Amino acid sequence: MKRVFISDCEGPITKNDNALETTCHFVPDGDRIFTTISQYDDVLADVLKRPSYRAGDTVKLVLPFLKAYGVTDHKMREFAAHHMRLITNANEMLAHIRGIAPAFIVSTSYEHYIEALCRTVKFPFEDTYCTRFSLDEYRMSDEEKADLKRIACEIASMPNLDVCSVTAMTKEDLTEKDMETVRRLDEFFGNEVGRMETGRIYSEVKTIGGREKAEAVIDIAAKTDADLSETMYVGDSITDEEAFKLVRQKGGLTVSFNGNQYAVRNAEVAVMSSDATVTAAIANVFIRFGKEETLRFVQNWERRTLQETKADKDLVSRLLTIYPTRLPKAQIVGAKNVETLVRESTIYRKRIRGRAVGGLG
């Protein structure tokens, strides 16, 4: 039986949020601007459930602001290459899995960043799905630059949207102040920026967000002639939710790696680890023996029992060496423990990736 491994990039493989970090580096108050737009993204996708909106479009919404502050494709590539932060042993994890099964990366990240990652870990770029575009192709007048800088300043001054990173929310949870912020951002992106020449970015750039990640999974299954029931998908955020639901519905295995609430609630296995060897071990069992044996492997996630499982002995030995006293958490997600795992994983995620990155949807 042919089995396939698919992983998100930022979270399971790297500690970066490249779009956030790029915005912070090149745009004044970029952290506030990106965080506000990311919260807006969460509200539209998960709370208001706006049909025309795609989870992960934050990476597209910030592009005109990057352009206004002089960012080029070359600058994006250089920044990505010089600020890459891998999860420990991510390189070894990918190499191990590629040695035993087809492996793919499906990411909302910019292609500039994914190209840099592929060079770093020697992963074939053609086996990746990401948000592809050339910023250099878009022209911007001085008037547009001035308008975009004005809008950026206003977004930076907006209050944070009260979006809880742990509790599932509904429209009724949003305050009037939140809704006023949403309406103002709708005006910016739907009218002011949308009508600019650079606003073509919003219609022309295809973000590999929630629905697109699910489509990528289907495309990978067709390319590899593999059944979705034999697919393992690793993710960590709201953009992985649709892919998780698809793979899980078809009988494949879904794994949250240092995930937020969206990932943990839709995963069958929740992992909290600073080292990617855990992913390699779980993937090894899945590829060699299938889903049921993998779930048994996770159920026996204790030092004294791991060596008695069917897992690769070298990987188990490596895990026990990396964690000589206490293993990282790997646990099956169920109705009784999901809220606890959401809270624990949210806290751990911020510890590993930093509060700014870890707090994003």
Beta strands, then each sheet from edge to edge (+ up, - down):
strand 1: 4-7
strand 2: 103-110
strand 3: 128-131
strand 4: 231-235
strand 5: 253-257
strand 6: 269-272
strand 7: 329-332
sheet 1: 3+ 2+ 1+ 4+ 5+ 6+ 7-
end
